[in-house]
Amino acid sequence: MPTTKKIAFVGVGRMGANMARRLKDCGYAITAVFDAHAPSAASLSKELGAQHASTLAAVTAAADVIFTVVTDDAAQLAVFAQQGDSLLINAKGKVFINCATLTPKTHVEVERRAKRAGAATLEGCMASSIPQARDGTLYLMCGGSKKIFARVQPILANLSTALRYIGTTGQAAQVKALVNMVMNINTAGLAEGLGLGASLGLDLNMLREVFAQTGANSQVLKTDGEDMQKRAHDCYFSGTHAAKDSAIAWVLGAEAGLHLPLSGATKQQFDRMVALGLGGLDKSGVAELTFKGRHA
């Protein structure tokens, strides 16, 4: 049986909503939900029997453990604002599990603010997509206090079949940035390979089979290769998110004094995808830039 019955969510887009549904299925009561897009929260609150919180402070009041799944650094800092409506109001004793892809510095700053309010935070960086959130099969990387990790581990175990404690606050975000950096490089590279293959008149079904049997194989080939070929870009991880995450990794490299030309080129390619109005497509949509006669 669940050891904590009071869980809330801030940010109930497709990832946050499916995580909430999963925990509800596992016997947890989702007591409150909040989203900047109020209709999303209103719909989910009815589905789960939760409070549709009108303020962030009401979310904190309604739960012991609060998941945040927001869009970016600015949104994360806003929900943990030091003035006005905030999750930090009367937050003593609460635990915040922050699952957005953020810069490590933002996770550290949120931890600092929470500690001042008597609360605790944990990074819950996800390297999976929407179906895995619903099925409880996320690859979940956590950073922060080991004591807090142990405290919420029974909850997280219902969301992840590959739960890892990475280290201190900020380190899980670093690992997530590297995961997405390599994934995005692979995605952009695969799009170029298939695009060139198409221009050479090669059978792309054959080419993907050869890739899968040689050193060109990758997880991205499995998830995105056919979609690139067939222009099936239903969004699971958007081009906009790929551009943002590529920028996080590129900045980390610059701060470390490293020259990362592939990371930089990949960032530029996803930035171009966004500039062309294709950012709402799945990251596989980067192939629209590499196949002759598409958007290039």
C-alpha positions in Angstrom: 0.0 0.0 0.0 1.2 3.6 -0.6 3.0 5.1 2.3 2.1 8.7 1.3 -1.5 9.5 0.2 -1.1 13.3 -0.5 0.6 13.9 -3.8 0.2 16.9 -6.1 1.4 18.0 -9.6 2.3 21.3 -11.0 2.5 21.1 -14.8 0.1 18.6 -16.2 0.9 18.5 -19.9 1.2 15.1 -21.4 4.1 14.0 -19.2 2.9 15.3 -15.9 -0.7 14.2 -16.5 0.4 10.6 -17.4 2.6 10.5 -14.3 -0.3 11.5 -12.2 -2.5 8.9 -13.8 0.1 6.3 -13.2 0.3 7.1 -9.5 -3.5 7.2 -9.2 -3.6 3.7 -10.7 -1.0 2.6 -8.1 -3.3 3.6 -5.2 -2.1 7.1 -4.5 -4.6 10.0 -4.1 -3.6 12.9 -6.3 -4.9 15.7 -4.1 -4.3 18.7 -6.3 -3.1 19.7 -9.8 -2.1 23.1 -11.2 -1.1 24.2 -14.7 -0.5 27.6 -16.3 -3.0 26.3 -18.9 -6.0 26.1 -16.6 -8.2 23.9 -18.9 -5.6 21.1 -18.7 -5.6 21.2 -14.9 -9.4 21.4 -14.8 -9.9 18.4 -17.1 -7.3 16.2 -15.2 -8.7 17.3 -11.8 -12.1 15.9 -12.8 -10.6 12.7 -14.1 -8.5 12.0 -11.0 -10.8 13.5 -8.3 -8.3 16.1 -7.4 -8.5 19.7 -6.5 -8.0 22.1 -9.4 -5.8 24.5 -7.4 -6.1 28.1 -8.4 -2.8 29.1 -6.7 0.6 27.5 -6.2 0.2 28.0 -2.4 -2.9 25.8 -2.5 -1.0 23.0 -4.1 1.6 23.0 -1.3 -1.2 23.1 1.3 -2.9 20.1 -0.3 0.1 17.6 -0.4 3.2 16.3 1.2 5.0 15.5 -2.0 4.7 17.8 -5.0 5.9 16.9 -8.5 6.8 19.8 -10.9 6.9 19.1 -14.6 7.2 22.5 -16.2 8.7 23.8 -19.4 12.0 25.5 -18.7 14.2 27.3 -16.2 12.1 30.5 -16.1 8.9 28.5 -15.4 10.7 26.5 -12.7 11.9 29.6 -10.9 8.5 31.2 -11.2 6.7 28.4 -9.4 9.3 28.7 -6.6 9.1 32.5 -6.6 10.5 34.2 -3.5 7.7 36.7 -3.5 4.0 36.5 -4.3 2.2 33.2 -5.0 4.6 30.3 -4.8 5.0 26.7 -3.9 7.3 27.9 -1.1 4.4 29.3 1.0 4.0 27.3 4.2 6.3 24.6 2.6 8.0 23.4 5.7 8.3 19.6 5.7 7.2 19.3 2.1 9.2 17.4 -0.6 9.3 18.8 -4.2 10.4 16.4 -7.0 11.4 18.5 -10.0 11.2 16.6 -13.3 11.6 19.2 -15.9 14.8 19.3 -18.1 16.6 22.3 -16.5 20.1 23.7 -16.2 21.9 22.3 -13.2 22.2 25.8 -11.8 18.4 26.1 -11.7 18.1 22.9 -9.7 20.7 24.2 -7.2 18.9 27.5 -6.9 15.5 25.8 -6.3 17.1 23.6 -3.7 18.5 26.7 -2.0 15.1 28.4 -2.0 13.3 25.4 -0.7 15.8 24.9 2.2 15.1 28.4 3.3 11.4 27.5 3.5 12.1 24.4 5.5 11.4 22.1 2.5 13.4 19.6 0.5 13.9 19.0 -3.2 14.9 16.1 -5.4 15.8 16.1 -9.1 13.8 13.6 -11.0 15.3 13.8 -14.5 13.5 11.7 -17.1 15.1 10.0 -20.1 11.9 8.6 -21.5 8.7 9.8 -23.2 4.9 10.0 -22.9 4.0 6.3 -23.1 6.6 5.4 -20.5 5.2 8.0 -18.1 1.8 6.4 -18.4 3.1 2.8 -18.0 5.5 3.5 -15.1 8.6 2.6 -17.2 10.4 5.9 -17.1 14.2 6.0 -16.9 14.5 8.2 -13.9 17.7 9.8 -12.7 17.6 11.5 -9.3 19.9 14.1 -7.6 19.9 15.6 -4.2 20.0 14.3 -0.6 20.2 10.5 -0.3 17.9 10.7 2.7 15.2 12.5 0.7 15.7 10.0 -2.2 15.2 7.1 0.2 12.1 8.8 1.6 10.3 9.1 -1.7 11.8 6.0 -3.4 8.6 3.9 -2.9 6.7 6.6 -4.9 9.3 6.8 -7.6 9.5 3.1 -8.0 5.9 3.2 -9.3 7.0 5.5 -12.1 10.3 4.0 -13.1 11.7 0.5 -13.9 15.2 2.0 -14.1 15.5 4.3 -11.0 19.0 5.7 -10.4 20.4 7.9 -7.7 23.1 10.0 -9.5 24.5 12.3 -6.8 24.2 15.7 -5.4 21.8 18.3 -6.7 22.7 19.4 -10.2 24.4 16.2 -11.2 21.3 14.4 -12.4 20.6 17.4 -14.6 24.2 17.2 -16.0 23.7 13.5 -16.9 20.3 14.3 -18.5 21.9 17.0 -20.5 24.6 14.6 -21.8 22.0 12.0 -22.6 20.0 14.4 -24.6 23.1 15.9 -26.2 24.1 12.5 -27.6 20.5 11.6 -28.5 20.1 14.8 -30.4 23.4 14.4 -32.2 22.4 10.9 -33.2 19.0 12.1 -34.4 20.5 14.9 -36.6 23.1 12.4 -37.9 20.5 9.8 -38.8 18.4 12.5 -40.6 21.4 13.4 -42.7 22.2 9.8 -43.5 18.7 9.0 -44.6 18.3 12.2 -46.4 21.5 11.6 -48.4 20.4 8.0 -49.0 17.1 9.3 -50.5 19.0 11.7 -52.7 21.2 8.9 -54.0 18.1 6.9 -54.9 18.7 4.1 -52.4 15.9 2.0 -51.0 15.5 3.5 -47.5 14.0 0.3 -46.0 17.1 -1.5 -47.1 19.3 1.3 -45.8 17.7 1.2 -42.4 18.1 -2.5 -42.2 21.8 -2.1 -43.0 22.2 0.6 -40.4 20.6 -1.7 -37.8 23.1 -4.4 -38.5 26.2 -2.3 -38.5 28.0 0.4 -36.5 25.3 2.9 -37.7 22.8 1.3 -35.3 21.3 3.4 -32.5 18.3 3.7 -30.3 17.3 6.7 -32.4 17.3 4.5 -35.5 14.7 2.3 -33.7 12.5 5.1 -32.6 12.8 7.7 -35.4 14.2 6.1 -38.5 10.9 4.9 -40.1 9.2 8.1 -39.0 11.8 10.2 -40.8 11.3 8.1 -43.9 7.5 8.3 -43.8 7.3 11.9 -42.5 5.4 10.7 -39.4 6.3 13.3 -36.9 3.7 12.9 -34.2 5.2 14.6 -31.2 6.7 12.6 -28.3 9.8 14.8 -27.8 9.5 18.0 -29.8 12.0 19.8 -31.9 11.6 22.8 -29.6 12.6 20.7 -26.6 15.5 19.2 -28.6 16.7 22.8 -29.4 16.4 23.8 -25.7 18.2 20.7 -24.4 21.0 21.0 -27.0 21.6 24.5 -25.8 21.9 23.3 -22.2 24.6 20.8 -23.1 26.4 23.3 -25.4 26.5 25.9 -22.6 27.8 23.2 -20.2 30.6 22.4 -22.6 31.5 26.1 -23.0 31.6 26.6 -19.2 33.9 23.5 -19.0 36.2 25.1 -21.6 35.5 22.3 -24.2 35.0 22.7 -27.9 32.1 20.5 -28.9 31.6 21.0 -32.6 29.0 18.3 -33.1 27.0 19.6 -30.1 27.1 23.1 -31.6 26.1 21.9 -35.1 23.2 19.9 -33.7 22.0 22.9 -31.7 22.0 25.0 -34.9 20.0 22.4 -36.8 17.3 22.2 -34.2 17.3 26.0 -33.8 16.7 26.1 -37.6 13.9 23.6 -37.3 12.2 25.9 -34.7 12.8 29.0 -36.9 11.0 27.3 -39.8 8.0 26.8 -37.6 8.6 23.0 -37.2 9.3 23.0 -33.5 6.0 21.4 -32.6 6.9 18.3 -34.6 8.7 15.4 -33.0 12.5 15.6 -33.0 12.4 13.2 -36.0 11.1 16.2 -37.9 14.7 17.4 -38.2 14.7 15.1 -41.3 12.5 17.8 -42.9 15.7 19.8 -43.2 17.8 17.1 -44.8 15.6 15.4 -47.3 15.7 17.1 -50.7 12.4 18.8 -51.6 11.0 19.1 -48.1 11.6 22.2 -46.0 15.4 22.6 -46.6 
